[in-house]
Amino acid sequence: MSAGVADAGPHERVECKRILMLERRQHVRYRVDEGILVVNGDQPGRIRDISMGGMAMTYVSRKSPTPLQREIDLVDSAGVLVLGRLPCQVVEDARIPSNSPFSQLKVRRRRLQFGAMSAEQRDGLRRLIAAHTVGRVSSPGYRPE
């Protein structure tokens, strides 16, 4: 078999194309433990990963999609504020397909980029990453500077 060609079955050959993706992230991403939540107005969500530059979260949408406040809060599972009024903007918001055809929940994934933070907020975010993460998120081709 030649490079770039894969067998798809006994009578088929499919041309495989190499896809190179440009990694634009500037910061290492970390998985966040289950005890930290993000609150957007009155809408809670689960943090999937976080970095000094932004985060990804999932949430259940009452509408499609829930409008983003310009600032979010990070709270612990008891509702105690861990880090407040983080400025951010939406980079992506997409519906996550359900595995169940009977599910009425509309789960969405939202990626946020943090805006200009105060020195206190940056320090708080560093402390949160140090205390409440459970490892790095791997990205193919990612090489922090």
N, CA, C and O atoms as a GROMACS GRO file, in nm:
protein
  580
    1MET      N    1   0.084  -0.117   0.000
    1MET     CA    2   0.000   0.000   0.000
    1MET      C    3   0.089   0.124   0.000
    1MET      O    4   0.185   0.131   0.077
    2SER      N    5   0.059   0.220  -0.085
    2SER     CA    6   0.141   0.341  -0.093
    2SER      C    7   0.100   0.441   0.014
    2SER      O    8  -0.011   0.433   0.067
    3ALA      N    9   0.189   0.535   0.045
    3ALA     CA   10   0.158   0.637   0.144
    3ALA      C   11   0.044   0.722   0.094
    3ALA      O   12   0.038   0.756  -0.024
    4GLY      N   13  -0.048   0.757   0.183
    4GLY     CA   14  -0.160   0.841   0.146
    4GLY      C   15  -0.281   0.764   0.097
    4GLY      O   16  -0.384   0.824   0.066
    5VAL      N   17  -0.272   0.631   0.090
    5VAL     CA   18  -0.384   0.549   0.044
    5VAL      C   19  -0.412   0.445   0.152
    5VAL      O   20  -0.319   0.383   0.204
    6ALA      N   21  -0.540   0.427   0.184
    6ALA     CA   22  -0.577   0.329   0.286
    6ALA      C   23  -0.681   0.235   0.228
    6ALA      O   24  -0.758   0.274   0.141
    7ASP      N   25  -0.683   0.111   0.275
    7ASP     CA   26  -0.784   0.016   0.232
    7ASP      C   27  -0.912   0.044   0.309
    7ASP      O   28  -0.910   0.049   0.432
    8ALA      N   29  -1.022   0.061   0.239
    8ALA     CA   30  -1.151   0.084   0.303
    8ALA      C   31  -1.231  -0.046   0.310
    8ALA      O   32  -1.330  -0.052   0.382
    9GLY      N   33  -1.191  -0.146   0.239
    9GLY     CA   34  -1.260  -0.274   0.237
    9GLY      C   35  -1.192  -0.361   0.133
    9GLY      O   36  -1.092  -0.320   0.075
   10PRO      N   37  -1.244  -0.479   0.110
   10PRO     CA   38  -1.178  -0.571   0.017
   10PRO      C   39  -1.174  -0.519  -0.127
   10PRO      O   40  -1.086  -0.558  -0.203
   11HIS      N   41  -1.268  -0.434  -0.166
   11HIS     CA   42  -1.273  -0.390  -0.304
   11HIS      C   43  -1.262  -0.238  -0.320
   11HIS      O   44  -1.280  -0.185  -0.430
   12GLU      N   45  -1.234  -0.167  -0.211
   12GLU     CA   46  -1.229  -0.021  -0.216
   12GLU      C   47  -1.096   0.030  -0.166
   12GLU      O   48  -1.037  -0.025  -0.074
   13ARG      N   49  -1.052   0.135  -0.227
   13ARG     CA   50  -0.935   0.208  -0.177
   13ARG      C   51  -0.976   0.353  -0.166
   13ARG      O   52  -1.040   0.407  -0.255
   14VAL      N   53  -0.940   0.415  -0.057
   14VAL     CA   54  -0.978   0.554  -0.031
   14VAL      C   55  -0.852   0.636  -0.017
   14VAL      O   56  -0.760   0.597   0.056
   15GLU      N   57  -0.846   0.748  -0.084
   15GLU     CA   58  -0.732   0.839  -0.074
   15GLU      C   59  -0.742   0.913   0.059
   15GLU      O   60  -0.845   0.975   0.089
   16CYS      N   61  -0.637   0.906   0.139
   16CYS     CA   62  -0.632   0.977   0.267
   16CYS      C   63  -0.558   1.108   0.248
   16CYS      O   64  -0.453   1.112   0.184
   17LYS      N   65  -0.612   1.214   0.303
   17LYS     CA   66  -0.547   1.344   0.293
   17LYS      C   67  -0.495   1.382   0.430
   17LYS      O   68  -0.560   1.358   0.531
   18ARG      N   69  -0.379   1.439   0.432
   18ARG     CA   70  -0.321   1.488   0.557
   18ARG      C   71  -0.378   1.625   0.585
   18ARG      O   72  -0.383   1.711   0.497
   19ILE      N   73  -0.421   1.646   0.707
   19ILE     CA   74  -0.474   1.775   0.747
   19ILE      C   75  -0.381   1.830   0.854
   19ILE      O   76  -0.361   1.768   0.958
   20LEU      N   77  -0.325   1.945   0.827
   20LEU     CA   78  -0.240   2.012   0.924
   20LEU      C   79  -0.321   2.123   0.988
   20LEU      O   80  -0.379   2.207   0.919
   21MET      N   81  -0.324   2.123   1.120
   21MET     CA   82  -0.399   2.226   1.190
   21MET      C   83  -0.302   2.319   1.260
   21MET      O   84  -0.205   2.275   1.322
   22LEU      N   85  -0.328   2.445   1.250
   22LEU     CA   86  -0.247   2.545   1.316
   22LEU      C   87  -0.298   2.564   1.458
   22LEU      O   88  -0.415   2.599   1.478
   23GLU      N   89  -0.215   2.540   1.555
   23GLU     CA   90  -0.252   2.558   1.695
   23GLU      C   91  -0.232   2.704   1.732
   23GLU      O   92  -0.120   2.755   1.726
   24ARG      N   93  -0.341   2.771   1.769
   24ARG     CA   94  -0.333   2.914   1.797
   24ARG      C   95  -0.331   2.944   1.946
   24ARG      O   96  -0.318   3.060   1.986
   25ARG      N   97  -0.343   2.843   2.028
   25ARG     CA   98  -0.345   2.869   2.173
   25ARG      C   99  -0.210   2.918   2.220
   25ARG      O  100  -0.105   2.870   2.177
   26GLN      N  101  -0.215   3.014   2.310
   26GLN     CA  102  -0.092   3.070   2.366
   26GLN      C  103  -0.066   3.019   2.507
   26GLN      O  104   0.043   3.038   2.561
   27HIS      N  105  -0.166   2.954   2.567
   27HIS     CA  106  -0.155   2.911   2.707
   27HIS      C  107  -0.187   2.763   2.720
   27HIS      O  108  -0.269   2.710   2.645
   28VAL      N  109  -0.123   2.698   2.813
   28VAL     CA  110  -0.150   2.558   2.843
   28VAL      C  111  -0.290   2.548   2.904
   28VAL      O  112  -0.326   2.627   2.992
   29ARG      N  113  -0.369   2.449   2.857
   29ARG     CA  114  -0.503   2.426   2.910
   29ARG      C  115  -0.497   2.315   3.014
   29ARG      O  116  -0.418   2.222   3.003
   30TYR      N  117  -0.583   2.326   3.116
   30TYR     CA  118  -0.589   2.228   3.223
   30TYR      C  119  -0.732   2.181   3.244
   30TYR      O  120  -0.827   2.259   3.230
   31ARG      N  121  -0.747   2.052   3.277
   31ARG     CA  122  -0.878   1.999   3.316
   31ARG      C  123  -0.909   2.049   3.456
   31ARG      O  124  -0.821   2.054   3.542
   32VAL      N  125  -1.033   2.086   3.478
   32VAL     CA  126  -1.075   2.140   3.608
   32VAL      C  127  -1.152   2.032   3.684
   32VAL      O  128  -1.231   1.958   3.625
   33ASP      N  129  -1.127   2.023   3.816
   33ASP     CA  130  -1.200   1.922   3.894
   33ASP      C  131  -1.349   1.957   3.898
   33ASP      O  132  -1.390   2.069   3.867
   34GLU      N  133  -1.429   1.859   3.935
   34GLU     CA  134  -1.574   1.869   3.931
   34GLU      C  135  -1.631   1.976   4.024
   34GLU      O  136  -1.746   2.017   4.007
   35GLY      N  137  -1.554   2.022   4.121
   35GLY     CA  138  -1.607   2.112   4.224
   35GLY      C  139  -1.615   2.258   4.186
   35GLY      O  140  -1.664   2.338   4.265
   36ILE      N  141  -1.569   2.297   4.069
   36ILE     CA  142  -1.571   2.437   4.028
   36ILE      C  143  -1.668   2.454   3.912
   36ILE      O  144  -1.662   2.381   3.812
   37LEU      N  145  -1.759   2.551   3.926
   37LEU     CA  146  -1.860   2.577   3.824
   37LEU      C  147  -1.846   2.721   3.774
   37LEU      O  148  -1.790   2.806   3.843
   38VAL      N  149  -1.899   2.746   3.657
   38VAL     CA  150  -1.903   2.881   3.602
   38VAL      C  151  -2.048   2.928   3.607
   38VAL      O  152  -2.140   2.851   3.581
   39VAL      N  153  -2.068   3.055   3.641
   39VAL     CA  154  -2.202   3.112   3.646
   39VAL      C  155  -2.205   3.232   3.552
   39VAL      O  156  -2.127   3.326   3.563
   40ASN      N  157  -2.300   3.225   3.458
   40ASN     CA  158  -2.322   3.329   3.360
   40ASN      C  159  -2.459   3.389   3.390
   40ASN      O  160  -2.561   3.336   3.346
   41GLY      N  161  -2.462   3.499   3.466
   41GLY     CA  162  -2.590   3.552   3.512
   41GLY      C  163  -2.650   3.453   3.609
   41GLY      O  164  -2.594   3.430   3.716
   42ASP      N  165  -2.766   3.394   3.573
   42ASP     CA  166  -2.826   3.290   3.658
   42ASP      C  167  -2.809   3.152   3.597
   42ASP      O  168  -2.869   3.056   3.644
   43GLN      N  169  -2.727   3.140   3.491
   43GLN     CA  170  -2.707   3.014   3.420
   43GLN      C  171  -2.576   2.947   3.463
   43GLN      O  172  -2.468   2.997   3.430
   44PRO      N  173  -2.583   2.833   3.537
   44PRO     CA  174  -2.459   2.763   3.574
   44PRO      C  175  -2.410   2.673   3.460
   44PRO      O  176  -2.487   2.633   3.373
   45GLY      N  177  -2.282   2.643   3.463
   45GLY     CA  178  -2.223   2.553   3.366
   45GLY      C  179  -2.104   2.482   3.426
   45GLY      O  180  -2.053   2.520   3.532
   46ARG      N  181  -2.059   2.377   3.359
   46ARG     CA  182  -1.943   2.298   3.404
   46ARG      C  183  -1.822   2.339   3.322
   46ARG      O  184  -1.828   2.344   3.199
   47ILE      N  185  -1.712   2.366   3.390
   47ILE     CA  186  -1.588   2.402   3.321
   47ILE      C  187  -1.524   2.274   3.269
   47ILE      O  188  -1.501   2.181   3.346
   48ARG      N  189  -1.496   2.270   3.139
   48ARG     CA  190  -1.429   2.155   3.079
   48ARG      C  191  -1.278   2.167   3.091
   48ARG      O  192  -1.210   2.074   3.132
   49ASP      N  193  -1.227   2.285   3.056
   49ASP     CA  194  -1.084   2.312   3.072
   49ASP      C  195  -1.066   2.463   3.084
   49ASP      O  196  -1.154   2.542   3.049
   50ILE      N  197  -0.948   2.500   3.135
   50ILE     CA  198  -0.921   2.642   3.161
   50ILE      C  199  -0.773   2.671   3.138
   50ILE      O  200  -0.688   2.583   3.154
   51SER      N  201  -0.743   2.794   3.100
   51SER     CA  202  -0.606   2.840   3.087
   51SER      C  203  -0.604   2.986   3.131
   51SER      O  204  -0.706   3.042   3.169
   52MET      N  205  -0.488   3.047   3.125
   52MET     CA  206  -0.479   3.188   3.159
   52MET      C  207  -0.544   3.276   3.052
   52MET      O  208  -0.568   3.394   3.075
   53GLY      N  209  -0.573   3.219   2.936
   53GLY     CA  210  -0.632   3.296   2.828
   53GLY      C  211  -0.781   3.274   2.805
   53GLY      O  212  -0.845   3.352   2.736
   54GLY      N  213  -0.836   3.167   2.863
   54GLY     CA  214  -0.977   3.139   2.841
   54GLY      C  215  -1.018   3.005   2.896
   54GLY      O  216  -0.943   2.942   2.970
   55MET      N  217  -1.136   2.960   2.859
   55MET     CA  218  -1.189   2.835   2.910
   55MET      C  219  -1.294   2.778   2.816
   55MET      O  220  -1.349   2.849   2.732
   56ALA      N  221  -1.322   2.650   2.833
   56ALA     CA  222  -1.433   2.585   2.765
   56ALA      C  223  -1.528   2.534   2.872
   56ALA      O  224  -1.486   2.487   2.977
   57MET      N  225  -1.657   2.545   2.845
   57MET     CA  226  -1.758   2.504   2.942
   57MET      C  227  -1.872   2.435   2.869
   57MET      O  228  -1.888   2.451   2.748
   58THR      N  229  -1.952   2.358   2.944
   58THR     CA  230  -2.076   2.304   2.892
   58THR      C  231  -2.188   2.354   2.981
   58THR      O  232  -2.169   2.377   3.100
   59TYR      N  233  -2.306   2.370   2.921
   59TYR     CA  234  -2.422   2.414   2.998
   59TYR      C  235  -2.548   2.364   2.931
   59TYR      O  236  -2.548   2.330   2.812
   60VAL      N  237  -2.655   2.358   3.008
   60VAL     CA  238  -2.785   2.320   2.954
   60VAL      C  239  -2.856   2.448   2.916
   60VAL      O  240  -2.875   2.538   2.999
   61SER      N  241  -2.895   2.457   2.791
   61SER     CA  242  -2.956   2.579   2.739
   61SER      C  243  -3.108   2.574   2.749
   61SER      O  244  -3.170   2.475   2.709
   62ARG      N  245  -3.165   2.678   2.800
   62ARG     CA  246  -3.311   2.691   2.801
   62ARG      C  247  -3.356   2.739   2.664
   62ARG      O  248  -3.465   2.704   2.617
   63LYS      N  249  -3.273   2.819   2.602
   63LYS     CA  250  -3.295   2.867   2.466
   63LYS      C  251  -3.171   2.829   2.387
   63LYS      O  252  -3.086   2.757   2.440
   64SER      N  253  -3.157   2.872   2.265
   64SER     CA  254  -3.038   2.842   2.186
   64SER      C  255  -2.976   2.970   2.134
   64SER      O  256  -3.044   3.042   2.060
   65PRO      N  257  -2.859   3.002   2.167
   65PRO     CA  258  -2.785   2.972   2.290
   65PRO      C  259  -2.818   3.075   2.397
   65PRO      O  260  -2.880   3.177   2.368
   66THR      N  261  -2.777   3.049   2.520
   66THR     CA  262  -2.799   3.143   2.628
   66THR      C  263  -2.707   3.264   2.609
   66THR      O  264  -2.588   3.246   2.586
   67PRO      N  265  -2.760   3.386   2.617
   67PRO     CA  266  -2.674   3.503   2.600
   67PRO      C  267  -2.565   3.508   2.707
   67PRO      O  268  -2.588   3.470   2.822
   68LEU      N  269  -2.448   3.555   2.668
   68LEU     CA  270  -2.336   3.563   2.761
   68LEU      C  271  -2.331   3.702   2.823
   68LEU      O  272  -2.340   3.803   2.754
   69GLN      N  273  -2.315   3.705   2.954
   69GLN     CA  274  -2.287   3.830   3.021
   69GLN      C  275  -2.142   3.866   2.990
   69GLN      O  276  -2.065   3.777   2.951
   70ARG      N  277  -2.103   3.987   3.004
   70ARG     CA  278  -1.965   4.028   2.975
   70ARG      C  279  -1.868   3.984   3.084
   70ARG      O  280  -1.747   3.985   3.065
   71GLU      N  281  -1.923   3.944   3.197
   71GLU     CA  282  -1.840   3.896   3.308
   71GLU      C  283  -1.903   3.768   3.362
   71GLU      O  284  -2.025   3.755   3.368
   72ILE      N  285  -1.816   3.674   3.402
   72ILE     CA  286  -1.863   3.548   3.460
   72ILE      C  287  -1.803   3.533   3.599
   72ILE      O  288  -1.705   3.598   3.634
   73ASP      N  289  -1.864   3.446   3.678
   73ASP     CA  290  -1.814   3.412   3.810
   73ASP      C  291  -1.780   3.264   3.813
   73ASP      O  292  -1.846   3.183   3.747
   74LEU      N  293  -1.677   3.227   3.888
   74LEU     CA  294  -1.642   3.088   3.913
   74LEU      C  295  -1.672   3.060   4.059
   74LEU      O  296  -1.625   3.133   4.147
   75VAL      N  297  -1.750   2.956   4.085
   75VAL     CA  298  -1.792   2.923   4.220
   75VAL      C  299  -1.760   2.778   4.251
   75VAL      O  300  -1.741   2.697   4.159
   76ASP      N  301  -1.754   2.744   4.381
   76ASP     CA  302  -1.735   2.604   4.417
   76ASP      C  303  -1.872   2.536   4.426
   76ASP      O  304  -1.975   2.602   4.409
   77SER      N  305  -1.874   2.407   4.453
   77SER     CA  306  -1.999   2.331   4.454
   77SER      C  307  -2.097   2.377   4.562
   77SER      O  308  -2.216   2.347   4.553
   78ALA      N  309  -2.049   2.448   4.662
   78ALA     CA  310  -2.136   2.502   4.767
   78ALA      C  311  -2.189   2.640   4.729
   78ALA      O  312  -2.266   2.700   4.804
   79GLY      N  313  -2.148   2.692   4.613
   79GLY     CA  314  -2.194   2.823   4.568
   79GLY      C  315  -2.109   2.938   4.617
   79GLY      O  316  -2.145   3.054   4.599
   80VAL      N  317  -1.995   2.907   4.680
   80VAL     CA  318  -1.906   3.011   4.732
   80VAL      C  319  -1.820   3.065   4.617
   80VAL      O  320  -1.761   2.989   4.540
   81LEU      N  321  -1.815   3.196   4.606
   81LEU     CA  322  -1.740   3.261   4.499
   81LEU      C  323  -1.591   3.230   4.512
   81LEU      O  324  -1.531   3.254   4.616
   82VAL      N  325  -1.533   3.177   4.404
   82VAL     CA  326  -1.389   3.147   4.400
   82VAL      C  327  -1.317   3.259   4.325
   82VAL      O  328  -1.210   3.304   4.368
   83LEU      N  329  -1.375   3.303   4.216
   83LEU     CA  330  -1.317   3.410   4.134
   83LEU      C  331  -1.432   3.482   4.066
   83LEU      O  332  -1.513   3.421   3.997
   84GLY      N  333  -1.438   3.613   4.086
   84GLY     CA  334  -1.554   3.686   4.036
   84GLY      C  335  -1.525   3.787   3.928
   84GLY      O  336  -1.414   3.838   3.914
   85ARG      N  337  -1.630   3.814   3.851
   85ARG     CA  338  -1.632   3.919   3.750
   85ARG      C  339  -1.519   3.910   3.648
   85ARG      O  340  -1.456   4.010   3.615
   86LEU      N  341  -1.494   3.787   3.600
   86LEU     CA  342  -1.392   3.768   3.496
   86LEU      C  343  -1.446   3.818   3.363
   86LEU      O  344  -1.549   3.770   3.316
   87PRO      N  345  -1.378   3.914   3.301
   87PRO     CA  346  -1.425   3.963   3.171
   87PRO      C  347  -1.399   3.858   3.064
   87PRO      O  348  -1.295   3.793   3.063
   88CYS      N  349  -1.496   3.842   2.972
   88CYS     CA  350  -1.478   3.740   2.868
   88CYS      C  351  -1.565   3.770   2.747
   88CYS      O  352  -1.654   3.855   2.751
   89GLN      N  353  -1.534   3.699   2.640
   89GLN     CA  354  -1.616   3.703   2.520
   89GLN      C  355  -1.625   3.563   2.462
   89GLN      O  356  -1.536   3.481   2.482
   90VAL      N  357  -1.734   3.535   2.389
   90VAL     CA  358  -1.756   3.404   2.330
   90VAL      C  359  -1.671   3.389   2.205
   90VAL      O  360  -1.670   3.476   2.118
   91VAL      N  361  -1.598   3.277   2.198
   91VAL     CA  362  -1.522   3.242   2.078
   91VAL      C  363  -1.605   3.144   1.994
   91VAL      O  364  -1.606   3.152   1.872
   92GLU      N  365  -1.674   3.051   2.064
   92GLU     CA  366  -1.756   2.952   1.996
   92GLU      C  367  -1.867   2.907   2.089
   92GLU      O  368  -1.847   2.899   2.210
   93ASP      N  369  -1.983   2.878   2.033
   93ASP     CA  370  -2.094   2.821   2.109
   93ASP      C  371  -2.163   2.722   2.017
   93ASP      O  372  -2.216   2.761   1.913
   94ALA      N  373  -2.163   2.594   2.054
   94ALA     CA  374  -2.218   2.490   1.966
   94ALA      C  375  -2.299   2.389   2.047
   94ALA      O  376  -2.266   2.359   2.161
   95ARG      N  377  -2.404   2.338   1.987
   95ARG     CA  378  -2.483   2.234   2.051
   95ARG      C  379  -2.407   2.103   2.047
   95ARG      O  380  -2.344   2.070   1.947
   96ILE      N  381  -2.413   2.028   2.156
   96ILE     CA  382  -2.352   1.895   2.163
   96ILE      C  383  -2.463   1.794   2.134
   96ILE      O  384  -2.564   1.791   2.204
   97PRO      N  385  -2.446   1.713   2.030
   97PRO     CA  386  -2.551   1.615   1.997
   97PRO      C  387  -2.574   1.518   2.113
   97PRO      O  388  -2.479   1.476   2.180
   98SER      N  389  -2.699   1.485   2.136
   98SER     CA  390  -2.736   1.393   2.243
   98SER      C  391  -2.718   1.248   2.197
   98SER      O  392  -2.742   1.216   2.080
   99ASN      N  393  -2.676   1.162   2.288
   99ASN     CA  394  -2.665   1.019   2.259
   99ASN      C  395  -2.801   0.951   2.267
   99ASN      O  396  -2.817   0.839   2.219
  100SER      N  397  -2.897   1.019   2.327
  100SER     CA  398  -3.030   0.961   2.345
  100SER      C  399  -3.131   1.034   2.256
  100SER      O  400  -3.139   1.156   2.259
  101PRO      N  401  -3.207   0.959   2.176
  101PRO     CA  402  -3.308   1.025   2.092
  101PRO      C  403  -3.424   1.081   2.174
  101PRO      O  404  -3.504   1.159   2.121
  102PHE      N  405  -3.435   1.044   2.301
  102PHE     CA  406  -3.545   1.089   2.386
  102PHE      C  407  -3.508   1.209   2.473
  102PHE      O  408  -3.594   1.261   2.545
  103SER      N  409  -3.385   1.252   2.468
  103SER     CA  410  -3.340   1.361   2.554
  103SER      C  411  -3.401   1.493   2.511
  103SER      O  412  -3.398   1.529   2.394
  104GLN      N  413  -3.456   1.564   2.606
  104GLN     CA  414  -3.512   1.697   2.581
  104GLN      C  415  -3.412   1.807   2.616
  104GLN      O  416  -3.435   1.925   2.586
  105LEU      N  417  -3.302   1.769   2.681
  105LEU     CA  418  -3.201   1.868   2.722
  105LEU      C  419  -3.119   1.912   2.602
  105LEU      O  420  -3.082   1.831   2.517
  106LYS      N  421  -3.092   2.041   2.595
  106LYS     CA  422  -3.006   2.096   2.491
  106LYS      C  423  -2.875   2.137   2.556
  106LYS      O  424  -2.862   2.246   2.613
  107VAL      N  425  -2.777   2.048   2.548
  107VAL     CA  426  -2.646   2.074   2.608
  107VAL      C  427  -2.560   2.144   2.503
  107VAL      O  428  -2.556   2.104   2.387
  108ARG      N  429  -2.493   2.249   2.546
  108ARG     CA  430  -2.409   2.328   2.455
  108ARG      C  431  -2.268   2.338   2.511
  108ARG      O  432  -2.247   2.331   2.632
  109ARG      N  433  -2.172   2.354   2.420
  109ARG     CA  434  -2.032   2.378   2.459
  109ARG      C  435  -2.000   2.522   2.418
  109ARG      O  436  -2.027   2.564   2.306
  110ARG      N  437  -1.943   2.594   2.512
  110ARG     CA  438  -1.907   2.734   2.487
  110ARG      C  439  -1.759   2.752   2.518
  110ARG      O  440  -1.710   2.708   2.622
  111ARG      N  441  -1.689   2.817   2.427
  111ARG     CA  442  -1.549   2.851   2.449
  111ARG      C  443  -1.539   3.001   2.467
  111ARG      O  444  -1.592   3.078   2.388
  112LEU      N  445  -1.470   3.039   2.573
  112LEU     CA  446  -1.459   3.180   2.610
  112LEU      C  447  -1.314   3.225   2.608
  112LEU      O  448  -1.224   3.148   2.641
  113GLN      N  449  -1.294   3.348   2.568
  113GLN     CA  450  -1.162   3.411   2.578
  113GLN      C  451  -1.173   3.517   2.686
  113GLN      O  452  -1.264   3.600   2.685
  114PHE      N  453  -1.077   3.514   2.780
  114PHE     CA  454  -1.079   3.615   2.885
  114PHE      C  455  -1.034   3.749   2.830
  114PHE      O  456  -0.949   3.756   2.741
  115GLY      N  457  -1.092   3.853   2.885
  115GLY     CA  458  -1.053   3.989   2.850
  115GLY      C  459  -0.945   4.038   2.945
  115GLY      O  460  -0.882   3.959   3.015
  116ALA      N  461  -0.925   4.168   2.947
  116ALA     CA  462  -0.824   4.229   3.034
  116ALA      C  463  -0.864   4.210   3.180
  116ALA      O  464  -0.971   4.253   3.222
  117MET      N  465  -0.777   4.144   3.255
  117MET     CA  466  -0.802   4.117   3.397
  117MET      C  467  -0.716   4.207   3.483
  117MET      O  468  -0.609   4.252   3.442
  118SER      N  469  -0.763   4.232   3.604
  118SER     CA  470  -0.681   4.304   3.701
  118SER      C  471  -0.572   4.209   3.751
  118SER      O  472  -0.580   4.088   3.730
  119ALA      N  473  -0.471   4.264   3.815
  119ALA     CA  474  -0.363   4.182   3.871
  119ALA      C  475  -0.421   4.083   3.973
  119ALA      O  476  -0.376   3.969   3.980
  120GLU      N  477  -0.519   4.126   4.050
  120GLU     CA  478  -0.583   4.040   4.149
  120GLU      C  479  -0.656   3.923   4.081
  120GLU      O  480  -0.651   3.810   4.129
  121GLN      N  481  -0.724   3.950   3.971
  121GLN     CA  482  -0.793   3.843   3.899
  121GLN      C  483  -0.694   3.744   3.837
  121GLN      O  484  -0.717   3.623   3.841
  122ARG      N  485  -0.584   3.796   3.780
  122ARG     CA  486  -0.482   3.706   3.723
  122ARG      C  487  -0.422   3.617   3.831
  122ARG      O  488  -0.404   3.497   3.810
  123ASP      N  489  -0.392   3.675   3.946
  123ASP     CA  490  -0.338   3.595   4.058
  123ASP      C  491  -0.440   3.492   4.104
  123ASP      O  492  -0.404   3.377   4.132
  124GLY      N  493  -0.567   3.531   4.112
  124GLY     CA  494  -0.672   3.438   4.152
  124GLY      C  495  -0.688   3.325   4.053
  124GLY      O  496  -0.710   3.211   4.092
  125LEU      N  497  -0.676   3.356   3.924
  125LEU     CA  498  -0.685   3.252   3.822
  125LEU      C  499  -0.567   3.156   3.831
  125LEU      O  500  -0.584   3.035   3.816
  126ARG      N  501  -0.448   3.209   3.855
  126ARG     CA  502  -0.330   3.121   3.874
  126ARG      C  503  -0.350   3.029   3.995
  126ARG      O  504  -0.320   2.910   3.988
  127ARG      N  505  -0.402   3.084   4.104
  127ARG     CA  506  -0.428   3.003   4.224
  127ARG      C  507  -0.534   2.896   4.196
  127ARG      O  508  -0.520   2.782   4.239
  128LEU      N  509  -0.638   2.932   4.124
  128LEU     CA  510  -0.743   2.837   4.089
  128LEU      C  511  -0.685   2.724   4.005
  128LEU      O  512  -0.714   2.607   4.030
  129ILE      N  513  -0.604   2.757   3.906
  129ILE     CA  514  -0.542   2.654   3.821
  129ILE      C  515  -0.451   2.564   3.904
  129ILE      O  516  -0.450   2.443   3.883
  130ALA      N  517  -0.376   2.621   3.996
  130ALA     CA  518  -0.286   2.541   4.080
  130ALA      C  519  -0.362   2.450   4.175
  130ALA      O  520  -0.319   2.337   4.201
  131ALA      N  521  -0.476   2.497   4.228
  131ALA     CA  522  -0.546   2.422   4.332
  131ALA      C  523  -0.658   2.332   4.281
  131ALA      O  524  -0.693   2.235   4.348
  132HIS      N  525  -0.716   2.362   4.164
  132HIS     CA  526  -0.838   2.292   4.124
  132HIS      C  527  -0.831   2.227   3.985
  132HIS      O  528  -0.934   2.206   3.922
  133THR      N  529  -0.711   2.196   3.940
  133THR     CA  530  -0.702   2.128   3.811
  133THR      C  531  -0.644   1.989   3.832
  133THR      O  532  -0.576   1.961   3.931
  134VAL      N  533  -0.673   1.901   3.734
  134VAL     CA  534  -0.634   1.760   3.747
  134VAL      C  535  -0.548   1.713   3.631
  134VAL      O  536  -0.548   1.594   3.598
  135GLY      N  537  -0.476   1.804   3.568
  135GLY     CA  538  -0.386   1.767   3.460
  135GLY      C  539  -0.405   1.852   3.336
  135GLY      O  540  -0.505   1.922   3.321
  136ARG      N  541  -0.307   1.843   3.250
  136ARG     CA  542  -0.310   1.919   3.125
  136ARG      C  543  -0.402   1.854   3.023
  136ARG      O  544  -0.426   1.733   3.025
  137VAL      N  545  -0.454   1.937   2.934
  137VAL     CA  546  -0.530   1.890   2.819
  137VAL      C  547  -0.430   1.885   2.704
  137VAL      O  548  -0.363   1.984   2.674
  138SER      N  549  -0.420   1.770   2.640
  138SER     CA  550  -0.323   1.757   2.531
  138SER      C  551  -0.386   1.805   2.401
  138SER      O  552  -0.502   1.778   2.373
  139SER      N  553  -0.308   1.876   2.324
  139SER     CA  554  -0.346   1.920   2.190
  139SER      C  555  -0.237   1.877   2.094
  139SER      O  556  -0.120   1.904   2.119
  140PRO      N  557  -0.273   1.811   1.985
  140PRO     CA  558  -0.172   1.771   1.889
  140PRO      C  559  -0.098   1.894   1.835
  140PRO      O  560  -0.161   1.990   1.791
  141GLY      N  561   0.031   1.890   1.839
  141GLY     CA  562   0.110   1.998   1.782
  141GLY      C  563   0.129   2.118   1.874
  141GLY      O  564   0.196   2.214   1.835
  142TYR      N  565   0.072   2.114   1.995
  142TYR     CA  566   0.085   2.230   2.085
  142TYR      C  567   0.223   2.234   2.146
  142TYR      O  568   0.269   2.136   2.204
  143ARG      N  569   0.288   2.347   2.135
  143ARG     CA  570   0.419   2.368   2.196
  143ARG      C  571   0.419   2.507   2.261
  143ARG      O  572   0.436   2.607   2.191
  144PRO      N  573   0.401   2.514   2.395
  144PRO     CA  574   0.399   2.645   2.459
  144PRO      C  575   0.532   2.715   2.442
  144PRO      O  576   0.638   2.652   2.437
  145GLU      N  577   0.525   2.846   2.434
  145GLU     CA  578   0.648   2.924   2.415
  145GLU      C  579   0.715   2.957   2.546
  145GLU      O  580   0.819   3.022   2.547
   0.00000   0.00000   0.00000
